[in-house]
Amino acid sequence: MCGIVGYIGKEEAAPILLEGLKKLEYRGYDSAGLAIYNNGKLDVIKSKGRLDTLYKLTDGGKKMEGTAGIGHTRWATHGEPSDKNSHPHVSQSGKIAVVHNGIIENYQKMKELLVNHGVKFSSDTDTEVVAQLLEYYYEGDLLEAVSKTLSRLEGSYALGIMSVDYPDRIIAARKENPLILAVGDNCNYLASDVAAVVKYTRDVIYLDDDEIAVITNDRINIYNTDMDELNKPVVHIDWNISDPEKGSYEHFMFKEIMEQPKVISDTISPRLKGNEVILNELDNVRSKIDKASQIYILGCGSAYHVGVIGKYLFEKYARIPSQAVLASEFRYSSPLVDENTLVIVISQSGETADTIAAMREAKRLGSTVIAIVNVVGSTIAKEADSVIYTWAGIEVAVATTKAYSAQLAVIHLLCLELAKNRKKMTEHEISEVVSELKLLPSKIQRIIDCREKLQYYASLYFNNDSVFFIGRNLDYAICLEGSLKLKEISYIHSEAYAAGELKHGTISLIEPGTLVVALATYEKLFDKLVSNITEVRARGADVLGFASEKMRESFEGNADSAFYIPNTHEMLTPSLAVIPLQLFSYYVALMRDCDIDKPRNLAKSVTVE
Ligand code: F6R
């Protein structure tokens, strides 16, 4: 992961770079650093810890003079988070500085080669080999050294490079990691994401794989690997990327949970006409969808959990064989996909490395790819055959909430569309679901309005050190997300289990006081789930149950604590059931005094495999 930024112009670079890094902290936040060209040398300040630490060390950038520089915010891959492993990394002489996002897979081999030539390394990172190789190959022509260095690297990279011998330029290069160049007024920029520069300019150039850019304050020249100059278009960003503010909320995660009624409405309303679903985004792939004999849904983490719900729904309502596969597993599992397979790729960021790789593999095998993506213009959005955007707005908290809900809403729309085309649901049945779909925002609001009860339950259970989430069918799929939410932000060990599976081994972990969160919204399997609850209670577990309102009477007394979810169409229950689980996790993390928006070891966008 990691975020990189560069600036060259007439202004002081450091404050601009710090401002850019602030917008890239979602990519990693375990350390940060800057390198600025200043009077014949490269000044480097870097440090373990959040960007705030670097901000203080540099006095908001005032301590670093110079009008050209590069910056980095890190999510550690090679080498623990520490001052020495923070970027920028410099060559042995201190004359070349590098910031890097990605992984150099053959760094050990390159390091050995350099060490054998007497090069001394000062960090444990893969990135340092890039700086050292550049110096090793440098014979007076920096671009030539860059070209030679890149030809030796295996893996992925977005790079920003500076040299004291070329104070008038920054060099950028990209392979399988996002990098944009931005055109300013008497200045130019590079960044991992448009968000880092949009305050200054909206004119950007998207660098593609295997391209190298030479950026000065008044020119950007781009070359391919043969060093032929390329003519690339400047794209004007006209979409809204306003900076999200926390306002009066203590955490972005809470604010984003609160925004869900609006987000669902923004995502579904433009795609409904009366009680009909209209997905114009699919027009160019409709014939492929019609002849698809199976569906694969690919994603990571929460996006994969949405895929699991999709699998259940597409099979039940559209009668299409479907499976949800973790993107990181898909690529290496010899998947049986072909031109008759519809692949649905789900990603908030649109930049998740595993998901991108899985999507490319699916396309290579001839499948049609529909992407459900939140970030406009992201890699997945650009490369898929068709994109359905989730209109969730920028999601800042690392743990996803509103983007998850928006993805789920799109899955509901897709399910109805597929069921209609295959004539597996009548117009009347579809219209019934759509009527309920329109009520989701108000029903979510009703749950949010009952949050005090969830806060109370959190106060009962926040000290547990092990939690099991159990449910069947769609409830199991929601358990996957509930369990992930709890563990990632509260650091409590938790697992999601298909309720019927618990007795095949895992029940041995249940002992007096173990918390079991049980989901019982799926009416058809309600009795079976209640039996599973009885089994864990018999072994001393405390049960926090979530059931639909219509089951209140039968559920009362079956759990130690219970929360009731408004009734809705069975297809849509997951959209409601997830909300109290998000809130419960939030309050538990709050009571445990965790860093809710930026949990340890995580990053918002996972751009390494
Ligand atoms: C969990 C979470 C992650 C992401 C996953 C995929 O709260 O946010 O599990 O869902 O890293 O990210 P995207 O959706 O950007 O591909």
Residues whose N, C-alpha, C, O or C-beta is under 5 A from the ligand:
A	BS01	F6R	C300 G301 S302 A303 I346 S347 Q348 S349 G350 T352 V398 A399 T400 K604 V606
